[in-house]
Amino acid sequence: MPSVLAEISFLNNPADKQWLMLPDNRQRVAEGLYHGIEKYFQNNNSLTTDLVLSSKRDRQP
Protein backbone atom coordinates (compact mmCIF):
# COMPACT_ATOMS: atom_id res chain seq x y z
CA MET A 1 0.00 0.00 0.00
CA PRO A 2 1.49 3.37 -0.96
CA SER A 3 2.05 5.80 1.84
CA VAL A 4 3.51 9.21 2.54
CA LEU A 5 5.42 10.32 5.60
CA ALA A 6 5.57 14.09 5.73
CA GLU A 7 7.44 15.80 8.53
CA ILE A 8 6.13 19.32 8.18
CA SER A 9 7.60 20.83 11.32
CA PHE A 10 8.61 20.08 14.87
CA LEU A 11 6.25 20.93 17.72
CA ASN A 12 9.19 21.35 20.10
CA ASN A 13 10.25 24.32 17.97
CA PRO A 14 8.24 27.31 19.27
CA ALA A 15 8.19 29.07 15.88
CA ASP A 16 6.96 25.93 14.09
CA LYS A 17 4.34 25.34 16.76
CA GLN A 18 2.99 28.89 16.43
CA TRP A 19 3.00 28.61 12.64
CA LEU A 20 0.96 25.40 12.76
CA MET A 21 -1.56 26.95 15.15
CA LEU A 22 -2.92 29.03 12.25
CA PRO A 23 -5.61 27.18 10.25
CA ASP A 24 -4.55 28.84 6.99
CA ASN A 25 -1.04 27.43 7.36
CA ARG A 26 -2.34 23.91 8.01
CA GLN A 27 -4.57 24.26 4.95
CA ARG A 28 -1.60 25.36 2.82
CA VAL A 29 0.36 22.31 3.99
CA ALA A 30 -2.55 19.96 3.25
CA GLU A 31 -3.06 21.43 -0.22
CA GLY A 32 0.65 21.28 -0.98
CA LEU A 33 0.80 17.61 -0.01
CA TYR A 34 -2.31 16.88 -2.05
CA HIS A 35 -0.98 18.62 -5.15
CA GLY A 36 2.40 16.93 -4.81
CA ILE A 37 0.81 13.48 -4.61
CA GLU A 38 -1.54 14.31 -7.48
CA LYS A 39 1.38 15.48 -9.64
CA TYR A 40 3.36 12.34 -8.80
CA PHE A 41 0.55 10.07 -10.00
CA GLN A 42 -0.03 12.17 -13.13
CA ASN A 43 3.63 11.79 -14.08
CA ASN A 44 3.95 8.13 -13.06
CA ASN A 45 1.17 6.18 -14.71
CA SER A 46 2.33 2.92 -13.20
CA LEU A 47 1.02 2.26 -9.71
CA THR A 48 3.21 -0.78 -9.23
CA THR A 49 6.46 -0.92 -7.33
CA ASP A 50 9.05 -3.59 -6.87
CA LEU A 51 9.43 -4.70 -3.29
CA VAL A 52 12.68 -6.29 -2.28
CA LEU A 53 12.89 -7.90 1.12
CA SER A 54 15.96 -9.39 2.66
CA SER A 55 16.81 -10.74 6.04
CA LYS A 56 19.62 -12.67 7.63
CA ARG A 57 17.45 -15.75 7.44
CA ASP A 58 17.29 -15.47 3.62
CA ARG A 59 21.05 -15.27 3.18
CA GLN A 60 23.14 -18.35 2.69
CA PRO A 61 26.33 -18.62 4.82
C-alpha positions as CSV (number, residue, x, y, z in Angstrom):
1,M,0.0,0.0,0.0
2,P,1.5,3.4,-1.0
3,S,2.0,5.8,1.8
4,V,3.5,9.2,2.5
5,L,5.4,10.3,5.6
6,A,5.6,14.1,5.7
7,E,7.4,15.8,8.5
8,I,6.1,19.3,8.2
9,S,7.6,20.8,11.3
10,F,8.6,20.1,14.9
11,L,6.3,20.9,17.7
12,N,9.2,21.3,20.1
13,N,10.2,24.3,18.0
14,P,8.2,27.3,19.3
15,A,8.2,29.1,15.9
16,D,7.0,25.9,14.1
17,K,4.3,25.3,16.8
18,Q,3.0,28.9,16.4
19,W,3.0,28.6,12.6
20,L,1.0,25.4,12.8
21,M,-1.6,27.0,15.1
22,L,-2.9,29.0,12.3
23,P,-5.6,27.2,10.3
24,D,-4.6,28.8,7.0
25,N,-1.0,27.4,7.4
26,R,-2.3,23.9,8.0
27,Q,-4.6,24.3,4.9
28,R,-1.6,25.4,2.8
29,V,0.4,22.3,4.0
30,A,-2.5,20.0,3.2
31,E,-3.1,21.4,-0.2
32,G,0.6,21.3,-1.0
33,L,0.8,17.6,0.0
34,Y,-2.3,16.9,-2.1
35,H,-1.0,18.6,-5.2
36,G,2.4,16.9,-4.8
37,I,0.8,13.5,-4.6
38,E,-1.5,14.3,-7.5
39,K,1.4,15.5,-9.6
40,Y,3.4,12.3,-8.8
41,F,0.6,10.1,-10.0
42,Q,0.0,12.2,-13.1
43,N,3.6,11.8,-14.1
44,N,4.0,8.1,-13.1
45,N,1.2,6.2,-14.7
46,S,2.3,2.9,-13.2
47,L,1.0,2.3,-9.7
48,T,3.2,-0.8,-9.2
49,T,6.5,-0.9,-7.3
50,D,9.0,-3.6,-6.9
51,L,9.4,-4.7,-3.3
52,V,12.7,-6.3,-2.3
53,L,12.9,-7.9,1.1
54,S,16.0,-9.4,2.7
55,S,16.8,-10.7,6.0
56,K,19.6,-12.7,7.6
57,R,17.4,-15.7,7.4
58,D,17.3,-15.5,3.6
59,R,21.1,-15.3,3.2
60,Q,23.1,-18.4,2.7
61,P,26.3,-18.6,4.8
